[in-house]
């Protein structure tokens, strides 16, 4: 009975307690602006090689393995997408080998 009363009291008290900031709070609009031009949000460009890393084909290669790489080859002719799918498959293989070696 005491626990129930304590929980009820703590629950009610938590909603009645208000906290105020000890510093002045002002409403102001942001002074800076971010603009993205000629860059897709899902790609990264390597400055050294000029290749583009694409997250979509990487995730397909990572989640579906060799079948995912095959799907990327079927649905796109982009060399960078195919390379990203192979990176996903390579990551899948490395994770698989690490997990198998850790388990045994």
KEKE-148489 format. One record per residue: z, x, y of N, C-alpha, C in turn; chain; residue in one letter; residue number from 1. Coordinates in steps of 0.02 Angstrom, whole numbers. Layout:
N
n.pz, n.px, n.py, ca.pz, ca.px, ca.py, c.pz, c.px, c.py, ch, aa, i
Z, X, Y, Z, X, Y, Z, X, Y, A, A, NUM
...
This chain:
104
n.pz, n.px, n.py, ca.pz, ca.px, ca.py, c.pz, c.px, c.py, ch, aa, i
0, 41, -60, 0, 0, 0, 0, 43, 63, A, X, 1
39, 98, 60, 42, 142, 118, -26, 175, 131, A, X, 2
-61, 193, 76, -126, 226, 84, -177, 178, 116, A, X, 3
-175, 116, 95, -222, 67, 123, -208, 56, 197, A, X, 4
-145, 51, 216, -128, 42, 286, -148, 103, 327, A, X, 5
-137, 162, 299, -156, 224, 334, -231, 228, 344, A, X, 6
-270, 212, 292, -343, 214, 297, -367, 162, 348, A, X, 7
-339, 103, 346, -358, 51, 393, -341, 71, 465, A, X, 8
-282, 100, 475, -262, 123, 541, -307, 179, 566, A, X, 9
-322, 228, 522, -366, 284, 541, -436, 259, 557, A, X, 10
-461, 212, 518, -528, 185, 529, -531, 148, 597, A, X, 11
-482, 107, 611, -481, 71, 675, -471, 118, 733, A, X, 12
-428, 167, 725, -414, 214, 779, -475, 257, 796, A, X, 13
-516, 272, 746, -574, 315, 758, -625, 279, 803, A, X, 14
-628, 213, 802, -674, 177, 845, -646, 166, 915, A, X, 15
-580, 169, 923, -550, 158, 988, -545, 221, 1029, A, X, 16
-551, 278, 998, -545, 341, 1032, -611, 358, 1067, A, X, 17
-608, 369, 1132, -667, 390, 1169, -656, 459, 1197, A, X, 18
-709, 498, 1198, -705, 566, 1223, -750, 572, 1284, A, X, 19
-726, 609, 1333, -764, 620, 1393, -781, 694, 1399, A, X, 20
-838, 708, 1429, -859, 777, 1437, -817, 809, 1492, A, X, 21
-801, 872, 1482, -762, 908, 1532, -806, 944, 1582, A, X, 22
-871, 930, 1580, -918, 960, 1626, -964, 904, 1651, A, X, 23
-993, 914, 1709, -1036, 860, 1736, -1100, 853, 1694, A, X, 24
-1116, 792, 1678, -1177, 778, 1640, -1226, 744, 1687, A, X, 25
-1285, 772, 1692, -1336, 743, 1736, -1397, 725, 1695, A, X, 26
-1429, 672, 1714, -1491, 652, 1681, -1549, 685, 1718, A, X, 27
-1584, 729, 1685, -1641, 761, 1717, -1698, 765, 1668, A, X, 28
-1758, 765, 1694, -1817, 769, 1651, -1829, 843, 1635, A, X, 29
-1860, 857, 1579, -1874, 927, 1561, -1921, 959, 1611, A, X, 30
-1908, 1021, 1625, -1947, 1057, 1675, -2005, 1095, 1644, A, X, 31
-2007, 1101, 1578, -2061, 1138, 1547, -2104, 1091, 1505, A, X, 32
-2164, 1114, 1491, -2212, 1074, 1454, -2246, 1118, 1403, A, X, 33
-2254, 1094, 1343, -2287, 1132, 1290, -2355, 1101, 1278, A, X, 34
-2407, 1143, 1279, -2474, 1119, 1265, -2503, 1157, 1207, A, X, 35
-2534, 1122, 1161, -2565, 1153, 1103, -2640, 1139, 1109, A, X, 36
-2678, 1194, 1111, -2750, 1185, 1114, -2784, 1231, 1063, A, X, 37
-2835, 1205, 1031, -2874, 1241, 981, -2832, 1267, 923, A, X, 38
-2777, 1234, 907, -2737, 1255, 850, -2713, 1193, 814, A, X, 39
-2730, 1189, 751, -2707, 1134, 710, -2635, 1146, 692, A, X, 40
-2593, 1095, 692, -2522, 1103, 678, -2509, 1124, 606, A, X, 41
-2556, 1114, 561, -2545, 1131, 491, -2577, 1196, 470, A, X, 42
-2597, 1238, 517, -2629, 1301, 499, -2597, 1359, 536, A, X, 43
-2600, 1416, 505, -2578, 1479, 536, -2636, 1528, 531, A, X, 44
-2647, 1568, 583, -2701, 1616, 583, -2674, 1686, 580, A, X, 45
-2700, 1725, 535, -2681, 1796, 531, -2727, 1834, 578, A, X, 46
-2697, 1870, 624, -2736, 1906, 674, -2772, 1965, 643, A, X, 47
-2744, 1996, 592, -2774, 2055, 562, -2837, 2038, 523, A, X, 48
-2835, 1987, 482, -2891, 1973, 438, -2934, 1915, 463, A, X, 49
-2909, 1874, 507, -2947, 1818, 533, -2948, 1759, 485, A, X, 50
-2907, 1761, 432, -2904, 1704, 386, -2853, 1654, 410, A, X, 51
-2862, 1592, 389, -2818, 1538, 410, -2779, 1515, 348, A, X, 52
-2714, 1511, 354, -2671, 1485, 301, -2663, 1411, 313, A, X, 53
-2678, 1371, 262, -2673, 1298, 269, -2618, 1272, 222, A, X, 54
-2573, 1232, 250, -2516, 1208, 212, -2535, 1155, 160, A, X, 55
-2583, 1113, 176, -2602, 1059, 129, -2625, 1086, 62, A, X, 56
-2676, 1129, 61, -2698, 1157, -3, -2645, 1200, -36, A, X, 57
-2602, 1233, 3, -2548, 1272, -26, -2500, 1227, -64, A, X, 58
-2482, 1170, -35, -2436, 1123, -68, -2469, 1094, -130, A, X, 59
-2534, 1079, -127, -2570, 1053, -185, -2569, 1105, -241, A, X, 60
-2583, 1168, -225, -2581, 1220, -275, -2511, 1232, -302, A, X, 61
-2461, 1225, -259, -2391, 1235, -280, -2367, 1179, -325, A, X, 62
-2383, 1117, -308, -2357, 1060, -346, -2397, 1046, -410, A, X, 63
-2463, 1056, -408, -2505, 1038, -465, -2532, 1097, -504, A, X, 64
-2517, 1158, -481, -2537, 1218, -519, -2612, 1227, -521, A, X, 65
-2637, 1244, -581, -2708, 1257, -590, -2751, 1194, -579, A, X, 66
-2723, 1137, -595, -2759, 1074, -583, -2767, 1063, -508, A, X, 67
-2716, 1080, -468, -2720, 1074, -396, -2772, 1120, -366, A, X, 68
-2776, 1181, -392, -2828, 1228, -368, -2897, 1199, -384, A, X, 69
-2904, 1170, -444, -2968, 1138, -461, -2985, 1081, -416, A, X, 70
-2935, 1041, -398, -2947, 985, -352, -2969, 1010, -283, A, X, 71
-2938, 1064, -260, -2958, 1091, -195, -3030, 1117, -199, A, X, 72
-3048, 1149, -254, -3117, 1173, -262, -3166, 1114, -264, A, X, 73
-3147, 1058, -293, -3191, 1000, -297, -3200, 967, -229, A, X, 74
-3146, 961, -191, -3148, 920, -130, -3162, 959, -66, A, X, 75
-3164, 1026, -68, -3178, 1063, -7, -3220, 1125, -22, A, X, 76
-3259, 1143, 29, -3299, 1205, 24, -3270, 1260, 68, A, X, 77
-3214, 1246, 101, -3183, 1293, 146, -3150, 1350, 107, A, X, 78
-3169, 1412, 123, -3143, 1471, 88, -3068, 1480, 100, A, X, 79
-3045, 1464, 161, -2974, 1472, 177, -2931, 1421, 140, A, X, 80
-2956, 1361, 130, -2919, 1310, 92, -2913, 1332, 20, A, X, 81
-2966, 1358, -8, -2964, 1381, -77, -2915, 1439, -85, A, X, 82
-2915, 1484, -38, -2869, 1541, -41, -2797, 1517, -35, A, X, 83
-2783, 1469, 7, -2715, 1442, 14, -2693, 1406, -50, A, X, 84
-2739, 1373, -84, -2722, 1341, -148, -2704, 1394, -200, A, X, 85
-2741, 1450, -201, -2724, 1504, -247, -2656, 1534, -230, A, X, 86
-2640, 1539, -165, -2573, 1563, -146, -2519, 1516, -171, A, X, 87
-2532, 1451, -169, -2485, 1402, -195, -2475, 1410, -270, A, X, 88
-2530, 1421, -306, -2525, 1432, -378, -2487, 1496, -393, A, X, 89
-2500, 1549, -354, -2464, 1612, -363, -2389, 1603, -351, A, X, 90
-2372, 1566, -300, -2301, 1552, -286, -2270, 1513, -343, A, X, 91
-2306, 1465, -370, -2282, 1426, -427, -2269, 1471, -487, A, X, 92
-2316, 1518, -500, -2308, 1564, -557, -2248, 1610, -547, A, X, 93
-2239, 1636, -487, -2183, 1680, -473, -2117, 1642, -482, A, X, 94
-2113, 1581, -455, -2052, 1541, -463, -2038, 1526, -537, A, X, 95
-2092, 1511, -574, -2084, 1497, -645, -2058, 1558, -682, A, X, 96
-2086, 1617, -669, -2063, 1678, -702, -1992, 1696, -684, A, X, 97
-1973, 1685, -622, -1904, 1700, -601, -1855, 1653, -636, A, X, 98
-1872, 1588, -640, -1828, 1540, -672, -1823, 1553, -747, A, X, 99
-1879, 1570, -779, -1878, 1584, -851, -1837, 1647, -866, A, X, 100
-1845, 1698, -825, -1808, 1760, -836, -1733, 1750, -821, A, X, 101
-1717, 1707, -774, -1647, 1694, -758, -1614, 1652, -813, A, X, 102
-1652, 1608, -844, -1624, 1564, -896, -1614, 1601, -962, A, X, 103
-1653, 1651, -975, -1649, 1684, -1040, -1624, 1752, -1034, A, X, 104
